[in-house]
Amino acid sequence: MVMADATTVSVMLAEPAATRELGARLAAVCEPGTVILLRGPLGAGKTTLVDGFVKALGAQAATSPTFVIAHSHEGGRHPVWHLDLYRMESERQVAELDLSQYLSETAITLCEWPERAFNFWASDALDIELTIEGVARRAFLKAGGPRSRSLLEALQRKRT
């Protein structure tokens, strides 16, 4: 894990297991009310990261919610909403989803393809960009406000 500055961390992910491990490490430091935005091309590992996250909380395995838009993962340490906005093509479609129903101070929200929500997200969300580098992946974690900065700091402390 490499800290680029106070608000950005870069993590090399050599294999899917490393992506799940990053998800598990994030789950260990997240509290309800956290919003994590997952960006990157198809196949970059967004759902794999969510799978590691929800399993670390004690919930069932994650699958892509592309066709149902939202999955609720309960039964773990914290409830989790996993959203996938890949199929959203217009501002109207996003508005009809009423995304605010998936944001709660009692649950953690992870969203794939958040850019389809046209500036819906609060600036305090943790933004994770996953890139494909050959057979490996790289995650760039960026904090946008106090809550997400605290999350990155906790993740760094947990790593050492």
LUMVEXDO-471693 format. One record per residue (C-alpha): x, y, z; residue number from 1; chain; residue in one letter. Coordinates in steps of 0.5 Angstrom, whole numbers, plus 500, padded with zeros to 3 digits. Example, Ala and Ser with C-alpha at 12.3 -4.5 7.8 and 13.67 -1.06 7.14 Angstrom:
BEGIN
SITE    xx    yy    zz   pos   unit   code
SITE   525   491   516     1      A      A
SITE   527   498   514     2      A      S
//
This chain:
BEGIN
SITE    xx    yy    zz   pos   unit   code
SITE   500   500   500     1      A      M
SITE   503   507   498     2      A      V
SITE   501   513   501     3      A      M
SITE   501   518   495     4      A      A
SITE   499   524   500     5      A      D
SITE   494   525   505     6      A      A
SITE   488   523   501     7      A      T
SITE   490   518   496     8      A      T
SITE   493   511   497     9      A      V
SITE   495   506   492    10      A      S
SITE   495   499   492    11      A      V
SITE   498   494   487    12      A      M
SITE   493   487   487    13      A      L
SITE   497   482   484    14      A      A
SITE   491   477   484    15      A      E
SITE   483   476   485    16      A      P
SITE   485   474   493    17      A      A
SITE   489   481   494    18      A      A
SITE   483   484   491    19      A      T
SITE   478   481   496    20      A      R
SITE   483   482   502    21      A      E
SITE   483   489   500    22      A      L
SITE   475   489   501    23      A      G
SITE   476   485   508    24      A      A
SITE   481   490   510    25      A      R
SITE   476   496   509    26      A      L
SITE   471   492   512    27      A      A
SITE   475   492   518    28      A      A
SITE   475   499   519    29      A      V
SITE   468   501   516    30      A      C
SITE   463   504   520    31      A      E
SITE   455   504   518    32      A      P
SITE   454   511   514    33      A      G
SITE   460   510   510    34      A      T
SITE   459   510   503    35      A      V
SITE   465   507   498    36      A      I
SITE   464   509   490    37      A      L
SITE   468   503   486    38      A      L
SITE   470   506   479    39      A      R
SITE   473   502   473    40      A      G
SITE   472   498   467    41      A      P
SITE   469   492   466    42      A      L
SITE   473   486   469    43      A      G
SITE   477   491   474    44      A      A
SITE   475   487   480    45      A      G
SITE   469   492   483    46      A      K
SITE   465   486   485    47      A      T
SITE   471   482   487    48      A      T
SITE   472   487   492    49      A      L
SITE   465   488   495    50      A      V
SITE   465   480   496    51      A      D
SITE   471   480   500    52      A      G
SITE   468   486   504    53      A      F
SITE   461   483   505    54      A      V
SITE   465   476   507    55      A      K
SITE   469   480   512    56      A      A
SITE   463   482   516    57      A      L
SITE   460   475   516    58      A      G
SITE   455   476   510    59      A      A
SITE   454   472   504    60      A      Q
SITE   458   472   498    61      A      A
SITE   457   478   493    62      A      A
SITE   455   477   486    63      A      T
SITE   454   483   481    64      A      S
SITE   447   486   482    65      A      P
SITE   447   489   475    66      A      T
SITE   440   487   473    67      A      F
SITE   437   488   480    68      A      V
SITE   441   494   481    69      A      I
SITE   441   493   489    70      A      A
SITE   443   487   494    71      A      H
SITE   442   488   501    72      A      S
SITE   447   484   505    73      A      H
SITE   445   483   512    74      A      E
SITE   447   478   517    75      A      G
SITE   454   480   518    76      A      G
SITE   457   485   523    77      A      R
SITE   453   491   519    78      A      H
SITE   448   491   514    79      A      P
SITE   451   493   507    80      A      V
SITE   448   496   501    81      A      W
SITE   451   494   494    82      A      H
SITE   449   498   488    83      A      L
SITE   451   497   481    84      A      D
SITE   449   503   476    85      A      L
SITE   452   500   470    86      A      Y
SITE   445   500   466    87      A      R
SITE   443   507   468    88      A      M
SITE   443   511   462    89      A      E
SITE   440   517   464    90      A      S
SITE   439   522   470    91      A      E
SITE   431   520   470    92      A      R
SITE   433   513   471    93      A      Q
SITE   437   515   476    94      A      V
SITE   432   519   479    95      A      A
SITE   427   514   479    96      A      E
SITE   431   509   483    97      A      L
SITE   431   514   489    98      A      D
SITE   438   512   491    99      A      L
SITE   437   516   498   100      A      S
SITE   434   510   500   101      A      Q
SITE   440   506   500   102      A      Y
SITE   444   511   504   103      A      L
SITE   443   510   512   104      A      S
SITE   447   512   518   105      A      E
SITE   446   504   520   106      A      T
SITE   448   501   514   107      A      A
SITE   455   501   509   108      A      I
SITE   454   503   502   109      A      T
SITE   458   500   496   110      A      L
SITE   456   503   489   111      A      C
SITE   459   500   483   112      A      E
SITE   459   505   477   113      A      W
SITE   457   511   481   114      A      P
SITE   459   516   475   115      A      E
SITE   452   514   472   116      A      R
SITE   449   518   478   117      A      A
SITE   451   525   476   118      A      F
SITE   454   528   482   119      A      N
SITE   449   525   487   120      A      F
SITE   454   523   492   121      A      W
SITE   457   527   498   122      A      A
SITE   464   529   497   123      A      S
SITE   466   525   504   124      A      D
SITE   465   518   500   125      A      A
SITE   471   514   499   126      A      L
SITE   473   513   492   127      A      D
SITE   476   507   489   128      A      I
SITE   479   507   482   129      A      E
SITE   481   500   480   130      A      L
SITE   485   499   474   131      A      T
SITE   487   493   470   132      A      I
SITE   495   493   469   133      A      E
SITE   496   486   465   134      A      G
SITE   494   480   469   135      A      V
SITE   494   485   476   136      A      A
SITE   490   490   478   137      A      R
SITE   491   497   482   138      A      R
SITE   487   500   487   139      A      A
SITE   487   508   488   140      A      F
SITE   483   510   494   141      A      L
SITE   482   517   495   142      A      K
SITE   478   521   501   143      A      A
SITE   474   527   499   144      A      G
SITE   472   529   507   145      A      G
SITE   473   528   514   146      A      P
SITE   470   521   514   147      A      R
SITE   473   518   508   148      A      S
SITE   480   521   511   149      A      R
SITE   479   518   517   150      A      S
SITE   478   511   514   151      A      L
SITE   484   511   510   152      A      L
SITE   488   513   516   153      A      E
SITE   485   507   520   154      A      A
SITE   487   503   514   155      A      L
SITE   494   505   514   156      A      Q
SITE   494   504   521   157      A      R
SITE   491   497   520   158      A      K
SITE   496   495   515   159      A      R
SITE   502   496   519   160      A      T
//
